[in-house]
């Protein structure tokens, strides 16, 4: 895997996490009921939800390109960096708590991704 491919995976991950954050913003402080098609439609046409969907579409196109360049067994685990970004992003943007267990989990993810990355760069 090249450094450029690693950059593309990171970019894809950032786009996905940004889409999730937009969805969270779109759903925060809304009294949303999913009890009718109309209510679901109103949620779906929110600018934040639509923007998040657009980002997910962009990320999917980029992911398809990545899959032509990088083995799935390498690309997908590296994309788990999204969990790390989500934990810290949720802390900064949504004032969610960071617990000891979350920090331990982040370190375990980082270790796993490091092992996969190192094994691929040694080829």
N, C-alpha and C positions, 0 to 999 in steps of 0.2 A: 504494500500500500504506500502510495506517495504522500508527501506532506499536503499536496493539493487535495487529494481525496479525503484526508483527515479534516482539512478545512471545510470541504463540502458537507461532510457528516456533521461537523459542529454547526455550520450554518443551518442545515436542515433541522437540527435539534433546537436551535434558537428560534427558528420560525414556528416550530410546533409548540414550544413553551409559550411564545408570544400569543399564539392562537388560544391556548388554554387560559392565559391571563385575561384576554379579551372576553372569553366566555364567562369567566368568573366575575369580571366587572359587569358584564351584561346581566348577570343573574343576581348580583348583590343589590340589596335594598329594593327588591321587587317582590311584590306579592304575586307569585306565579302559581297558577293552578294548571295542572295538566289534565283537567277533567273534560275538556272538549277540544275538538279540532280547531275551533276558532282561537282558543287560548294558546294552543301550541303554535298556531300560525303567528299570533301576535309576538310570542317569544322569538320565533325564528326570524322575524323581520326587524328585530332590534339592530341598530347599527353595529353594536359591539359583537353580537352573535354573527351577523353577516360578515363582518371583518375577520372574525376568527375562522369562519368557514372558508373565506377567501385565502387566508394564510395556510390553512390545511390543504387546500387545493394546490397552492404553490409548492408546499412541502412535499406533496405526493409526486408532483412532476419531477422535482429535484431528486427525490428518493428513487424514482424509477431510473434516472440517469446514474445515480450512485451505484445502483445494483448492477449496472453494466460494467462498472469499474472495480468494485470491491466485493469480495465474497460475503454472502449474507451472514455467515458465522462470525465475521469480523465486524461488519458495519452495524448490525443490530445491537450487539452488546455495547459498542461504543456510544450508540445513541442513548444508552441508559444514563448518560450524563444529564439527560433531561430531568431525572429525579433529583439530582443535586441542585440544578438550577431552580427547580420548582420549590424545593424546601427553602432556599435562601430568598428567592423572589417573593414567595408567600410571606416571609417574615418582613421584608422591606415594603412590599406594596399593600399587603392585607393585614399586617400586624398579627400574623399567626405565630404561635409559640414555637420556638425551637427547643426541643427536649434533648436530654442526653441520648435517648434511644434514636432520635433522628440523626444526631451527630454520628453515633456509632454506625448507623446504616449508611450514611454518606461516605464515611471512611471505608466501609466494606465495598461499596460500589466503586469508589475510586481505586481500591486495590484490584478488584476484578477487572476493571477497564484497563488498568495499567498492565496487568499480566497479558491481556489479549493484545493490546497495542504493542508491547515489547515483543511478543512472539511473532507478530506480523512484520515488524520492522527488521527483525533478525534474518529474514529470508534473503 
